[in-house]
Structures are given as C-alpha cells and as structure tokens.
Amino acid sequence: QVQLVESGGGLVQAGGSLRLSCAASGGIFSLYAMGWYRQGPGKQRESVAGITSGSSTNYADSVKGRFTISRDNAKNTVYLQMNSLKPEDTAVYYCKARYWGDDYWGQGTQVTVSS
C-alpha cells in the first residue's frame, strides 16, 4: 500500500514562490510515476505536472516556465517548485502516485495566492 503526504502549501502574494513536497511510503518509490494535480474552487481537478520513473517530465500549458517538478528517490519525495504564482493558481494541490497500474492520492495541501 502506497501512502502519500503533501506539505508546503500556504498563503503567498502574487509573484511569489512556494515549494510543495510529497513524501511517499510503501512500495519502491523509484518505480512510481508521480504527478501533481490541483482543484480550484468550483473547478474540476486538473493535472499540473508529471514525472516518470525515468524522470521525464510534462506540464500543463498554464504552468510551463513557472513550475518545476522533480523527484529525489533517496528521500522518497517528489517536489513541485512554483514560481511567479498567480491568483488563478489558488487551489488544493494533490500528489498522485501510479504504481503497478494503481493510483494513490495524498490528502492535498492548500495553496492560496493573493493579488
């Protein structure tokens, strides 16, 4: 069973930065494909960024050039560095792991960007 715990959310002014972390336990972390998703108020959950077990990355168009996903297999942790934050980035951010075809989700962390 894979368990995920996000941290690093908070309140930040527009233009600021935050770094989210997602610590994983269970299974073999280096084999996980990891992703960050977000759900804003009144919106559907959407993919923000993903990173494969081989560290290939992909990003939503809305965050390209501002957000960076990375992973540290020694620490069983995936990160999301968020720069140049905008009010529209306000959302609950979730971490997801895909492992042997099954998806596992964290509990989410709130990011609020004030204008």
C-alpha positions as CSV (number, residue, x, y, z in Angstrom):
1,Q,0.0,0.0,0.0
2,V,1.4,3.4,-1.0
3,Q,0.8,6.4,1.2
4,L,1.4,10.0,0.2
5,V,1.7,13.1,2.4
6,E,1.9,16.5,0.9
7,S,3.3,19.6,2.6
8,G,4.4,23.1,1.8
9,G,1.2,24.8,0.9
10,G,0.3,28.2,2.3
11,L,-0.7,31.8,1.6
12,V,1.6,33.8,-0.8
13,Q,1.3,37.0,-2.7
14,A,1.1,37.1,-6.4
15,G,4.6,36.8,-7.9
16,G,5.8,34.8,-5.0
17,S,7.1,31.2,-4.8
18,L,6.3,28.0,-2.9
19,R,7.7,24.5,-2.9
20,L,5.4,21.6,-2.3
21,S,6.7,18.3,-1.2
22,C,5.1,14.8,-1.3
23,A,6.6,12.1,0.8
24,A,5.8,8.6,-0.2
25,S,6.0,5.3,1.7
26,G,5.3,1.7,0.7
27,G,6.4,0.0,-2.4
28,I,9.5,1.0,-4.4
29,F,9.4,4.8,-4.9
30,S,11.8,4.8,-7.8
31,L,9.3,2.8,-9.8
32,Y,6.4,5.2,-9.2
33,A,5.2,7.6,-11.8
34,M,4.3,10.8,-9.9
35,G,2.1,13.7,-10.6
36,W,0.8,16.9,-9.1
37,Y,-2.9,17.8,-9.6
38,R,-4.9,20.7,-8.4
39,Q,-8.6,21.6,-7.8
40,G,-9.6,25.2,-7.6
41,P,-12.8,26.5,-6.1
42,G,-15.7,25.3,-8.2
43,K,-13.4,23.6,-10.7
44,Q,-12.6,20.1,-11.7
45,R,-9.3,18.5,-10.6
46,E,-6.7,19.1,-13.3
47,S,-3.2,17.8,-14.0
48,V,-0.4,20.2,-13.3
49,A,2.8,18.3,-13.8
50,G,4.1,14.7,-14.0
51,I,7.4,12.9,-13.7
52,T,8.0,9.3,-14.8
53,S,10.2,6.8,-13.0
54,G,12.9,7.8,-15.6
55,S,12.5,11.5,-14.6
56,S,10.8,12.6,-17.9
57,T,8.5,15.5,-17.1
58,N,5.4,17.1,-18.5
59,Y,3.5,20.2,-17.6
60,A,0.1,21.8,-18.1
61,D,0.4,24.8,-20.5
62,S,-0.8,27.1,-17.8
63,V,2.2,26.4,-15.6
64,K,5.0,25.8,-18.2
65,G,8.0,28.0,-17.4
66,R,6.8,28.7,-13.9
67,F,6.5,25.3,-12.2
68,T,9.2,22.6,-11.9
69,I,8.5,19.0,-10.8
70,S,11.4,16.9,-9.5
71,R,12.0,13.8,-7.5
72,D,14.5,12.6,-5.0
73,N,14.4,8.8,-5.0
74,A,16.8,8.7,-2.0
75,K,14.2,10.6,0.0
76,N,11.1,9.0,-1.5
77,T,9.9,12.5,-2.2
78,V,8.6,14.5,-5.2
79,Y,8.6,18.3,-5.3
80,L,6.8,21.0,-7.1
81,Q,8.6,24.3,-7.2
82,M,6.1,27.0,-8.0
83,N,7.4,30.4,-9.1
84,S,5.7,33.6,-10.3
85,L,2.5,32.5,-8.7
86,K,-0.8,33.9,-9.9
87,P,-4.2,34.2,-8.1
88,E,-5.5,31.6,-10.5
89,D,-3.1,29.1,-9.1
90,T,-5.1,29.1,-5.9
91,A,-6.2,25.5,-5.4
92,V,-5.8,22.4,-3.3
93,Y,-2.8,20.6,-4.7
94,Y,-2.7,16.8,-4.7
95,C,0.1,14.4,-5.2
96,K,-0.6,11.2,-7.1
97,A,1.5,8.0,-7.5
98,R,0.9,5.4,-10.2
99,Y,2.4,2.1,-9.2
100,W,1.7,-1.2,-11.0
101,G,-1.4,0.3,-12.6
102,D,-3.0,1.6,-9.4
103,D,-3.3,5.2,-8.5
104,Y,-2.8,6.5,-5.0
105,W,-3.6,10.1,-3.8
106,G,-2.4,12.3,-1.0
107,Q,-4.8,14.3,1.2
108,G,-3.9,17.6,-0.5
109,T,-2.4,20.9,0.6
110,Q,-4.0,24.3,0.1
111,V,-2.2,27.0,-1.9
112,T,-3.7,30.4,-1.8
113,V,-2.3,33.3,-3.9
114,S,-3.4,36.8,-3.0
115,S,-3.5,39.6,-5.6
